[in-house]
């Protein structure tokens, strides 16, 4: 399939679609920015259609299920069933993957497009070729942003870190959207890691560096931010560097299913205690 489209995946628990208004708003913003077209669904009707699709698929009612919203470049919308969960509601998933960092940058990578998904699939293929389960995507300076196409978070001493997105819709540096308890300003300028003269590539790299695109904060990223605060933890926007991964206690990512803790990344082992607290806080929001 080569058609370019935008996408969001909605979590449905107890037959109720969650955060549909937020998903629709993000799709509307991306459709205007990327395709120059309007997408303005009736949110209540969209919720009803999502719930009806889940019923028609006869997914088990005792666990959560997922529906994918896709918007084409002319604003046409379609709903696709996207499977069901082992859990009812957001949870810390029992799977703990091993990951490798893969560096890759393309324009517009933070936009929720099918091109973004293709890039992550390619990065995952590269990681699997290196013996891992999936890729942690980093830019060419080694700043880590995502895993399994979802926002990446790191934990050290009960503080949760996430790499700041580089630019806002205006093209200016984006201000931190989270209420961090620390008032210290954190620079988003990250110098390249030092390299030996004439050294070959030190890490797996795909594509080349390109200008950053407007930042689109995902619904999952914002949900995780609220859950982190609700769990009584500090959230800081600070670059998660590949060179510092071994200094963190935990690495996890948050998507429509819930929270997934990594067992290892680039060989470093991780725990999951804080990730479990955050998953519980996410579910407690509903």
Backbone bond lengths (Angstrom), bond angles and torsions (degrees), N, CA, C in turn:
res aa  C-N    CA-C-N  psi(-1)  N-CA   C-N-CA  omega(-1)  CA-C   N-CA-C  phi
1 X - - - 1.470 - - 1.527 109.35 -
2 X 1.338 116.83 123.94 1.460 121.24 -176.78 1.526 113.13 -110.50
3 X 1.324 117.66 -3.84 1.455 120.42 -177.94 1.525 110.51 -65.79
4 X 1.322 116.39 131.75 1.452 121.16 176.62 1.520 109.33 -83.50
5 X 1.311 116.21 131.98 1.461 120.14 178.59 1.514 109.94 -150.22
6 X 1.326 115.08 164.08 1.451 123.29 173.21 1.516 108.12 -96.39
7 X 1.327 116.65 158.29 1.461 118.50 -177.81 1.522 111.08 -151.39
8 X 1.316 114.85 154.50 1.454 124.91 167.70 1.520 106.99 -147.29
9 X 1.324 116.92 147.77 1.459 120.84 177.89 1.525 108.66 -116.14
10 X 1.326 115.60 125.23 1.462 122.82 -174.43 1.524 109.83 -99.52
11 X 1.318 115.30 134.45 1.466 122.60 176.00 1.527 108.36 -87.00
12 X 1.335 116.63 129.84 1.467 122.06 178.65 1.523 107.81 -119.48
13 X 1.326 117.09 116.37 1.461 122.43 179.05 1.523 109.12 -126.35
14 X 1.334 116.03 138.26 1.474 120.71 -177.68 1.523 110.72 53.46
15 X 1.343 115.04 36.53 1.470 124.05 178.48 1.516 113.20 65.79
16 X 1.339 117.64 15.97 1.464 120.89 179.07 1.530 110.18 -116.98
17 X 1.330 117.67 119.08 1.473 120.46 175.67 1.527 110.50 -66.75
18 X 1.322 116.75 138.38 1.461 121.77 -177.04 1.525 111.32 -105.71
19 X 1.321 115.26 142.47 1.463 123.52 170.18 1.532 113.19 57.81
20 X 1.330 116.78 31.34 1.465 120.08 -177.36 1.525 110.77 -64.19
21 X 1.338 117.14 -39.69 1.460 119.73 -179.91 1.523 111.00 -60.07
22 X 1.341 117.23 -41.77 1.462 121.00 179.76 1.523 111.23 -67.35
23 X 1.328 116.76 -41.95 1.469 119.97 178.00 1.531 110.87 -62.91
24 X 1.332 116.89 -43.21 1.465 120.56 -179.61 1.523 110.92 -65.01
25 X 1.336 117.38 -39.08 1.463 120.56 179.51 1.521 111.05 -64.43
26 X 1.322 117.04 -39.92 1.459 119.97 178.64 1.533 110.70 -66.56
27 X 1.319 117.13 -41.17 1.465 120.31 177.42 1.529 110.71 -63.85
28 X 1.331 117.36 -40.30 1.464 120.32 179.47 1.525 110.38 -62.67
29 X 1.321 116.96 -43.64 1.461 121.26 179.45 1.524 111.02 -64.03
30 X 1.334 116.14 -44.20 1.462 119.85 -179.56 1.522 111.70 -67.90
31 X 1.340 117.61 -36.72 1.471 120.53 179.24 1.520 110.85 -63.61
32 X 1.349 116.74 -41.57 1.458 119.70 177.98 1.535 110.81 -65.72
33 X 1.322 115.97 -43.24 1.461 120.59 -174.93 1.516 112.11 -72.41
34 X 1.308 116.56 -45.40 1.457 120.37 -170.20 1.524 112.72 -91.94
35 X 1.345 116.79 -39.08 1.460 120.69 -175.73 1.528 113.38 -107.36
36 X 1.327 118.28 -15.10 1.453 120.86 -176.64 1.509 113.13 67.84
37 X 1.330 117.14 29.82 1.464 120.59 179.68 1.520 109.07 -128.10
38 X 1.325 116.06 166.20 1.450 121.74 -178.45 1.521 110.72 -96.89
39 X 1.326 114.95 140.63 1.455 121.88 170.39 1.519 105.58 -136.76
40 X 1.323 116.27 110.72 1.467 120.62 -174.38 1.521 109.13 -140.75
41 X 1.338 117.54 74.67 1.464 119.45 -177.68 1.523 112.15 -75.27
42 X 1.310 115.16 156.14 1.455 121.36 168.12 1.535 106.31 -73.83
43 X 1.319 116.93 113.43 1.467 120.29 -171.50 1.524 111.51 -63.20
44 X 1.317 117.80 -42.51 1.469 119.48 179.81 1.522 111.43 -63.34
45 X 1.326 116.52 -40.18 1.456 119.69 177.75 1.531 110.53 -66.89
46 X 1.312 116.19 -39.71 1.464 120.21 178.66 1.528 110.18 -62.64
47 X 1.324 117.44 -42.24 1.473 120.42 176.67 1.525 110.78 -59.43
48 X 1.323 116.48 -42.76 1.466 120.57 -179.80 1.522 111.04 -64.00
49 X 1.329 116.86 -41.12 1.463 120.56 -179.44 1.528 110.72 -67.32
50 X 1.333 116.97 -39.00 1.461 120.20 177.80 1.531 110.22 -63.15
51 X 1.317 116.64 -46.38 1.465 120.34 179.29 1.526 111.07 -61.98
52 X 1.331 116.82 -39.13 1.465 120.56 179.18 1.519 111.27 -65.74
53 X 1.333 117.34 -38.19 1.462 120.22 178.53 1.521 110.66 -64.43
54 X 1.326 117.06 -41.57 1.467 120.57 177.89 1.525 110.40 -60.67
55 X 1.327 116.83 -43.48 1.468 119.78 178.94 1.514 111.15 -63.39
56 X 1.334 116.39 -40.46 1.471 119.51 -178.36 1.525 112.00 -66.97
57 X 1.342 116.96 -26.91 1.463 120.50 178.62 1.524 112.34 -80.38
58 X 1.338 116.65 -9.41 1.468 122.63 179.98 1.525 112.22 57.30
59 X 1.330 115.05 39.05 1.460 119.22 174.76 1.531 109.34 -66.83
60 X 1.331 117.95 150.46 1.474 119.67 177.56 1.523 111.12 -58.48
61 X 1.320 117.23 132.99 1.458 121.06 -178.09 1.523 112.29 -77.47
62 X 1.323 117.06 -15.79 1.458 120.47 -176.61 1.518 113.34 -80.55
63 X 1.333 117.33 -8.93 1.464 121.29 -179.66 1.523 109.51 -131.08
64 X 1.325 115.63 166.82 1.466 120.81 178.69 1.520 111.24 -73.45
65 X 1.314 115.24 156.61 1.462 121.74 173.99 1.518 108.39 -135.86
66 X 1.333 115.82 173.46 1.456 120.42 -171.45 1.526 110.40 -136.74
67 X 1.327 114.80 142.54 1.464 122.04 177.29 1.518 108.00 -130.54
68 X 1.299 115.35 133.13 1.456 121.83 -178.68 1.529 109.87 -99.78
69 X 1.332 115.91 128.99 1.465 121.89 173.26 1.518 107.45 -98.36
70 X 1.325 117.07 127.37 1.460 121.94 176.09 1.516 109.45 -120.99
71 X 1.324 116.44 136.70 1.464 122.61 178.93 1.519 107.67 -124.84
72 X 1.332 116.63 121.15 1.459 121.91 -178.19 1.517 110.59 -80.86
73 X 1.334 116.14 176.74 1.466 120.47 -174.51 1.524 113.37 -71.98
74 X 1.330 118.18 -5.82 1.467 120.06 173.80 1.526 112.04 -107.97
75 X 1.333 116.25 11.27 1.455 120.81 177.79 1.510 115.14 88.23
76 X 1.334 117.68 1.21 1.459 120.66 179.33 1.524 110.18 -71.30
77 X 1.318 115.82 134.11 1.463 121.44 -178.64 1.526 110.85 -107.19
78 X 1.324 115.98 144.54 1.461 121.04 170.37 1.522 108.83 -141.63
79 X 1.313 115.50 149.89 1.453 122.51 177.49 1.520 108.89 -110.06
80 X 1.318 115.82 136.66 1.456 120.95 179.90 1.528 109.44 -129.45
81 X 1.347 117.20 135.38 1.461 118.51 173.83 1.526 109.65 -65.36
82 X 1.339 116.30 140.16 1.467 120.39 -175.81 1.525 111.88 -128.27
83 X 1.344 116.39 28.31 1.449 119.92 172.92 1.516 113.79 87.68
84 X 1.337 114.50 -174.48 1.453 119.49 -179.35 1.519 110.49 -137.48
85 X 1.317 115.46 170.95 1.456 123.23 -170.36 1.522 111.28 -101.96
86 X 1.322 115.49 171.01 1.462 121.58 168.25 1.522 111.10 -88.08
87 X 1.338 116.51 -6.66 1.459 121.76 -172.06 1.520 109.96 -125.96
88 X 1.319 115.04 159.76 1.463 120.56 172.63 1.517 107.77 -102.43
89 X 1.323 116.93 107.24 1.453 122.01 -176.55 1.509 111.79 93.93
90 X 1.350 115.12 -178.27 1.456 120.15 177.66 1.527 109.11 -67.34
91 X 1.319 116.11 144.10 1.457 120.39 -177.42 1.515 109.81 -153.16
92 X 1.329 115.47 162.98 1.457 120.34 166.03 1.520 106.09 -79.91
93 X 1.301 117.22 113.71 1.461 121.32 -176.21 1.527 110.17 -67.52
94 X 1.318 116.53 144.98 1.458 121.04 -177.42 1.521 112.15 -70.09
95 X 1.329 117.34 -26.69 1.457 120.56 178.60 1.526 109.65 -71.00
96 X 1.319 116.13 135.96 1.474 121.77 175.98 1.528 107.55 -127.72
97 X 1.326 118.00 95.06 1.466 120.74 -173.47 1.529 112.65 -73.24
98 X 1.321 114.46 158.17 1.458 122.57 166.10 1.528 107.30 -94.43
99 X 1.332 116.75 138.66 1.462 120.66 -175.44 1.523 111.00 -127.80
100 X 1.316 114.90 157.37 1.453 123.40 168.59 1.517 108.01 -126.75
101 X 1.326 116.49 144.02 1.453 120.26 176.11 1.521 109.16 -77.44
102 X 1.322 115.24 131.16 1.466 122.05 174.22 1.524 106.86 -124.82
103 X 1.319 116.52 125.97 1.461 121.57 -178.11 1.526 110.62 -91.20
104 X 1.314 116.49 125.35 1.465 120.15 179.05 1.519 109.08 -160.72
105 X 1.309 115.96 138.42 1.456 122.65 178.56 1.520 109.59 -138.29
106 X 1.318 115.99 135.50 1.469 121.73 170.39 1.523 107.20 -141.47
107 X 1.331 119.07 157.93 1.473 120.18 178.35 1.521 111.46 -61.59
108 X 1.312 115.63 143.35 1.458 120.46 174.56 1.506 114.84 71.04
109 X 1.333 118.45 21.19 1.456 119.84 -171.91 1.519 112.25 -66.03
110 X 1.336 118.90 -25.64 1.460 119.49 -178.90 1.518 112.39 -84.01
111 X 1.314 118.24 -8.73 1.452 120.13 174.67 1.529 109.51 -70.91
112 X 1.341 118.40 142.05 1.464 121.11 -177.21 1.523 111.87 -79.17
113 X 1.328 116.59 69.39 1.458 121.93 -176.00 1.521 111.55 -111.12
114 X 1.331 115.05 161.96 1.460 120.29 174.58 1.523 110.82 -63.15
115 X 1.336 117.35 -27.01 1.461 120.34 175.13 1.513 111.74 -64.61
116 X 1.327 117.16 -38.33 1.464 121.84 176.26 1.529 109.84 -61.55
117 X 1.316 116.47 -44.74 1.464 120.08 178.66 1.528 111.39 -61.04
118 X 1.337 115.99 -41.75 1.455 119.39 -179.89 1.520 111.34 -62.72
119 X 1.336 116.54 -40.05 1.460 120.06 178.17 1.520 111.00 -62.97
120 X 1.333 117.03 -42.95 1.459 119.12 179.06 1.525 111.97 -66.36
121 X 1.322 117.10 -35.91 1.469 118.68 176.45 1.516 110.71 -63.59
122 X 1.320 116.18 -41.10 1.457 119.94 179.08 1.528 110.35 -65.11
123 X 1.339 116.96 -41.87 1.459 120.19 177.46 1.525 110.79 -63.13
124 X 1.342 117.13 -39.82 1.464 120.00 177.97 1.525 111.46 -64.01
125 X 1.329 116.68 -37.78 1.472 119.49 176.79 1.519 110.71 -60.87
126 X 1.325 114.96 -42.29 1.463 119.44 178.67 1.526 110.76 -62.83
127 X 1.354 116.24 -42.82 1.467 120.15 179.50 1.524 111.13 -64.02
128 X 1.334 117.07 -40.58 1.463 119.44 179.43 1.523 111.45 -66.43
129 X 1.319 116.00 -34.50 1.461 119.02 176.48 1.525 111.35 -63.56
130 X 1.324 115.99 -23.60 1.464 121.49 179.13 1.524 111.75 -95.03
131 X 1.350 116.96 7.84 1.452 120.69 174.67 1.510 115.82 94.79
132 X 1.339 119.18 7.49 1.463 122.69 -179.55 1.528 110.11 -102.35
133 X 1.335 115.77 174.09 1.464 121.34 178.64 1.515 112.23 -88.78
134 X 1.327 116.90 -33.29 1.460 120.55 -178.07 1.518 109.28 -158.25
135 X 1.336 114.99 172.43 1.462 121.39 -177.75 1.514 111.09 -103.60
136 X 1.315 114.96 141.37 1.456 121.64 160.80 1.520 105.63 -93.74
137 X 1.339 116.96 119.85 1.466 119.47 -175.90 1.513 110.29 -85.40
138 X 1.321 115.28 130.36 1.465 122.14 177.25 1.523 109.05 -125.96
139 X 1.344 115.85 158.64 1.455 118.32 172.37 1.522 109.06 -81.18
140 X 1.316 116.38 -177.09 1.464 119.25 -173.47 1.519 112.92 -75.50
141 X 1.340 117.33 -6.68 1.461 121.11 172.40 1.521 111.92 -94.03
142 X 1.338 117.26 0.05 1.446 119.53 179.41 1.507 114.94 85.98
143 X 1.341 118.54 18.16 1.461 121.81 174.51 1.529 107.81 -87.35
144 X 1.323 117.04 122.96 1.461 122.41 -174.41 1.530 110.39 -90.50
145 X 1.341 116.54 133.31 1.456 121.39 -174.42 1.525 114.58 -119.67
146 X 1.316 118.12 -37.49 1.461 118.25 -169.13 1.520 110.99 -152.24
147 X 1.319 114.32 164.12 1.465 123.03 172.90 1.513 107.63 -144.36
148 X 1.324 116.73 137.48 1.467 121.05 -178.86 1.528 110.60 52.37
149 X 1.333 116.23 37.87 1.461 124.34 178.11 1.533 112.61 65.03
150 X 1.339 117.34 22.42 1.464 121.63 -177.17 1.519 109.92 -128.66
151 X 1.348 117.55 155.67 1.465 120.90 -178.01 1.532 112.17 -59.44
152 X 1.322 115.39 136.92 1.463 122.62 -178.74 1.529 109.96 -98.62
153 X 1.324 116.26 140.05 1.456 123.05 176.36 1.524 109.18 -130.14
154 X 1.325 116.08 149.86 1.461 122.47 178.14 1.518 108.45 -128.50
155 X 1.331 116.39 151.37 1.462 121.82 -176.76 1.516 109.48 -125.94
156 X 1.337 114.60 134.12 1.463 120.94 170.83 1.527 107.66 -144.39
157 X 1.341 116.16 120.75 1.469 121.54 176.78 1.533 112.17 52.82
158 X 1.320 116.57 47.51 1.466 122.91 176.79 1.528 114.08 65.69
159 X 1.317 117.23 14.38 1.461 121.87 169.71 1.521 108.09 -107.87
160 X 1.327 115.94 133.49 1.461 121.56 -179.29 1.527 108.67 -103.35
161 X 1.311 115.96 132.68 1.461 122.12 -178.41 1.530 109.96 -115.25
162 X 1.316 115.63 146.15 1.450 121.36 169.95 1.522 107.94 -142.51
163 X 1.313 117.00 141.51 1.462 120.01 -177.93 1.516 110.65 -69.39
164 X 1.337 118.62 133.22 1.464 120.69 -179.91 1.519 110.95 -70.04
165 X 1.323 114.90 144.51 1.460 118.83 172.76 1.518 107.72 -76.18
166 X 1.329 116.22 149.20 1.456 119.68 -163.32 1.512 115.06 -81.34
167 X 1.327 118.75 -36.44 1.463 120.30 -176.34 1.504 110.39 -137.29
168 X 1.320 115.38 156.04 1.461 121.87 176.13 1.522 109.27 -95.24
169 X 1.331 115.94 -176.16 1.465 119.92 179.65 1.521 111.69 -62.15
170 X 1.314 117.74 -27.43 1.453 120.53 -178.85 1.520 112.31 -82.25
171 X 1.350 116.27 -9.14 1.450 120.02 -176.74 1.509 113.19 93.08
172 X 1.352 116.91 -5.80 1.457 121.26 177.71 1.516 109.88 -87.94
173 X 1.333 117.15 161.33 1.469 118.86 176.66 1.518 110.91 -55.22
174 X 1.323 116.42 134.19 1.458 120.79 -176.34 1.516 110.57 -79.06
175 X 1.351 117.68 132.38 1.465 119.71 176.16 1.517 110.35 -72.00
176 X 1.335 118.52 151.99 1.461 120.45 177.60 1.520 110.67 -60.45
177 X 1.363 118.91 128.94 1.451 120.77 -178.28 1.522 112.10 -88.36
178 X 1.330 117.46 -7.65 1.444 120.71 -172.90 1.519 110.92 -101.78
179 X 1.298 116.91 155.66 1.455 123.18 179.51 1.524 108.93 -92.03
180 X 1.310 116.70 75.51 1.461 120.07 179.62 1.519 109.25 -70.72
181 X 1.333 116.60 145.11 1.457 119.53 -179.31 1.510 111.33 -77.65
182 X 1.316 117.40 -19.80 1.451 120.16 176.80 1.515 109.12 -87.14
183 X 1.336 117.32 136.10 1.461 120.89 -179.38 1.514 111.79 -92.30
184 X 1.334 116.92 -0.93 1.454 119.13 -176.44 1.523 110.36 -70.61
185 X 1.332 115.96 128.22 1.455 120.19 177.85 1.519 109.41 -72.89
186 X 1.324 115.60 139.60 1.458 120.77 -179.55 1.511 108.80 -115.78
187 X 1.316 117.09 125.33 1.451 121.02 179.83 1.513 110.05 -73.80
188 X 1.343 116.20 140.20 1.460 120.24 176.52 1.516 111.64 -94.45
189 X 1.326 116.64 0.37 1.462 118.93 179.38 1.512 108.91 -82.60
190 X 1.319 116.44 116.64 1.455 120.78 -176.98 1.521 108.84 -117.81
191 X 1.329 118.50 117.41 1.459 119.73 179.49 1.514 111.08 -71.92
192 X 1.315 117.80 154.54 1.452 120.02 176.44 1.522 110.37 -60.92
193 X 1.338 116.21 149.25 1.448 119.90 176.63 1.531 108.93 -68.38
194 X 1.349 117.84 145.61 1.460 120.17 -179.03 1.515 111.56 -63.80
195 X 1.302 115.60 144.99 1.461 121.61 -179.30 1.510 109.13 -129.91
196 X 1.313 116.21 148.21 1.451 120.91 174.74 1.528 109.14 -71.37
197 X 1.332 118.66 143.95 1.466 120.17 177.69 1.518 110.93 -56.87
198 X 1.326 115.16 136.85 1.465 122.80 176.03 1.530 112.91 64.47
199 X 1.324 117.01 15.60 1.457 119.18 179.43 1.519 109.95 -76.54
200 X 1.325 117.07 147.76 1.453 121.75 175.17 1.513 110.03 -76.83
201 X 1.344 117.58 -177.80 1.459 120.73 179.95 1.526 111.10 -58.12
202 X 1.338 115.86 126.52 1.457 119.37 -177.68 1.529 111.82 -83.53
203 X 1.336 117.59 -20.92 1.452 121.23 -176.14 1.529 108.62 -140.55
204 X 1.341 117.33 158.66 1.464 118.96 176.58 1.517 110.68 -59.65
205 X 1.298 117.80 129.97 1.460 121.71 179.62 1.523 109.90 -131.84
206 X 1.328 115.91 142.43 1.456 122.27 176.03 1.516 107.99 -129.58
207 X 1.335 116.26 138.09 1.457 122.88 177.06 1.525 111.67 66.30
208 X 1.307 116.03 -166.80 1.458 120.66 -176.00 1.520 109.08 -132.19
209 X 1.320 115.92 164.07 1.459 120.27 -177.93 1.523 110.56 -69.90
210 X 1.324 116.15 139.67 1.458 122.96 -179.52 1.526 109.28 -137.75
211 X 1.346 117.41 161.74 1.466 119.12 178.27 1.522 111.35 -58.04
212 X 1.316 116.28 144.65 1.459 121.33 -179.29 1.521 110.34 -70.38
213 X 1.326 115.31 152.87 1.462 121.85 178.58 1.520 108.88 -104.49
214 X 1.339 118.43 165.08 1.458 119.99 177.86 1.517 111.91 -54.77
215 X 1.326 115.85 140.39 1.455 121.31 -177.04 1.525 110.51 -77.65
216 X 1.314 116.76 135.35 1.453 123.14 174.03 1.523 106.56 -124.47
217 X 1.316 116.01 106.58 1.455 119.19 -178.47 1.525 109.17 -76.03
218 X 1.318 116.19 124.91 1.452 120.39 -175.00 1.518 111.03 -71.62
219 X 1.317 115.32 157.37 1.453 121.39 175.72 1.526 109.75 -59.77
220 X 1.321 116.76 -40.13 1.457 120.99 -179.00 1.529 111.61 -66.01
221 X 1.320 116.71 -38.48 1.465 120.24 178.07 1.527 110.72 -63.08
222 X 1.329 116.55 -44.00 1.458 119.95 179.73 1.531 111.69 -68.44
223 X 1.338 116.60 -38.56 1.465 120.15 176.86 1.518 110.63 -62.73
224 X 1.321 116.92 -42.78 1.458 121.00 178.08 1.523 111.05 -62.34
225 X 1.335 117.12 -39.53 1.458 120.57 179.87 1.524 111.11 -60.94
226 X 1.322 117.00 -44.45 1.462 120.61 177.80 1.530 110.56 -63.44
227 X 1.327 116.87 -41.99 1.460 120.71 -178.37 1.528 111.01 -66.39
228 X 1.314 117.68 -37.72 1.468 121.26 179.28 1.519 110.01 -62.49
229 X 1.327 116.47 -44.14 1.459 119.88 177.76 1.526 110.99 -66.11
230 X 1.348 116.06 -40.26 1.464 120.02 -179.78 1.526 111.52 -64.28
231 X 1.321 116.79 -28.62 1.463 121.26 178.95 1.523 112.27 -81.63
232 X 1.333 116.81 2.08 1.448 120.85 178.35 1.516 114.50 77.73
233 X 1.330 116.91 23.18 1.462 122.03 -178.14 1.525 110.66 -104.43
234 X 1.295 116.17 159.19 1.461 122.45 175.37 1.519 109.21 -91.50
235 X 1.325 116.03 133.49 1.462 121.69 176.26 1.517 108.92 -113.76
236 X 1.323 116.43 127.77 1.462 120.80 179.58 1.519 109.74 -128.46
237 X 1.327 115.19 135.62 1.457 120.70 171.07 1.524 107.60 -85.12
238 X 1.310 115.24 110.25 1.449 121.74 -178.80 1.517 107.41 -153.80
239 X 1.322 118.94 135.67 1.462 120.17 -176.42 1.524 112.45 -54.96
240 X 1.329 115.87 128.08 1.462 122.16 172.98 1.531 106.42 -89.24
241 X 1.311 116.63 102.76 1.467 121.08 -175.06 1.525 111.56 -88.06
242 X 1.309 115.46 139.15 1.453 119.77 176.19 1.528 110.97 -57.52
243 X 1.311 117.14 -37.15 1.460 121.11 -178.94 1.518 113.04 -67.02
244 X 1.357 117.16 -16.03 1.468 121.04 -178.05 1.524 112.74 -110.49
245 X 1.316 118.74 8.47 1.458 120.12 -174.30 1.519 112.90 -58.87
246 X 1.312 117.33 -35.35 1.468 120.41 -177.88 1.527 112.58 -68.92
247 X 1.341 118.04 -11.54 1.466 120.81 -178.83 1.526 112.48 -88.24
248 X 1.330 118.35 -5.96 1.459 121.34 -179.04 1.528 110.45 -92.66
249 X 1.330 114.85 152.28 1.463 121.04 177.20 1.524 111.92 -82.42
250 X 1.345 115.86 -34.66 1.463 120.94 -176.55 1.522 110.00 -143.88
251 X 1.314 115.82 150.12 1.459 123.87 167.71 1.517 107.28 -130.00
252 X 1.329 117.02 133.22 1.457 119.74 177.89 1.521 109.50 -150.39
253 X 1.324 115.58 162.40 1.459 120.19 174.26 1.515 109.62 -130.06
254 X 1.332 115.02 157.43 1.460 122.04 -174.97 1.518 108.78 -124.49
255 X 1.343 116.13 122.93 1.459 120.59 176.62 1.517 109.36 -133.79
256 X 1.342 117.27 -165.17 1.459 121.00 -175.70 1.523 112.88 -63.99
257 X 1.330 118.09 -18.38 1.465 121.10 -179.42 1.519 112.69 -84.21
258 X 1.332 116.54 -29.16 1.452 121.53 -175.22 1.508 110.24 140.51
259 X 1.325 116.54 -135.28 1.459 122.49 -175.25 1.520 109.55 -114.83
260 X 1.330 116.12 133.51 1.459 121.82 175.46 1.518 108.55 -122.12
261 X 1.334 116.66 118.77 1.460 122.18 178.53 1.527 109.19 -90.19
262 X 1.326 116.75 138.03 1.455 121.32 176.84 1.520 109.35 -84.56
263 X 1.328 116.01 138.12 1.465 121.04 174.97 1.524 110.64 -77.82
264 X 1.324 116.39 -42.02 1.464 122.22 179.52 1.525 108.68 -146.43
265 X 1.316 116.28 153.17 1.459 121.92 167.72 1.523 107.78 -142.77
266 X 1.308 116.02 125.53 1.477 121.94 -174.54 1.523 111.00 50.88
267 X 1.348 115.76 33.61 1.457 121.06 175.47 1.511 115.06 91.61
268 X 1.335 119.61 -16.56 1.463 121.87 -179.48 1.530 109.96 -78.47
269 X 1.341 118.47 135.16 1.473 121.09 -179.65 1.521 111.84 -87.26
270 X 1.353 116.16 151.82 1.459 121.21 -178.14 1.525 111.70 -136.38
271 X 1.337 115.03 156.58 1.457 122.46 175.30 1.533 108.98 -97.65
272 X 1.358 115.65 -170.75 1.466 118.97 -177.75 1.521 112.52 -146.20
273 X 1.327 118.93 18.03 1.460 121.51 -174.43 1.527 112.04 -66.12
274 X 1.329 117.39 -47.25 1.463 120.54 179.24 1.522 110.63 -69.55
275 X 1.319 117.19 -38.38 1.464 120.50 178.00 1.522 110.77 -57.97
276 X 1.318 117.10 -38.08 1.462 120.43 178.80 1.530 110.95 -66.24
277 X 1.330 117.34 -40.68 1.466 120.67 177.31 1.523 111.16 -62.04
278 X 1.314 116.21 -39.77 1.466 120.14 -178.60 1.522 110.74 -68.75
279 X 1.329 117.24 -39.93 1.460 120.68 177.42 1.529 110.39 -60.75
280 X 1.328 116.36 -42.70 1.465 119.97 178.29 1.523 111.01 -64.24
281 X 1.326 116.97 -39.23 1.460 120.67 178.60 1.525 111.07 -67.58
282 X 1.326 117.99 -37.19 1.461 120.68 177.15 1.522 110.36 -60.82
283 X 1.327 116.52 -47.36 1.461 119.49 -179.15 1.519 110.99 -66.80
284 X 1.322 116.31 -32.12 1.463 120.12 178.58 1.512 114.48 -66.51
285 X 1.335 116.77 -13.53 1.464 120.51 178.65 1.525 111.97 -76.39
286 X 1.340 117.07 -11.53 1.465 120.14 -172.98 1.525 110.96 -119.19
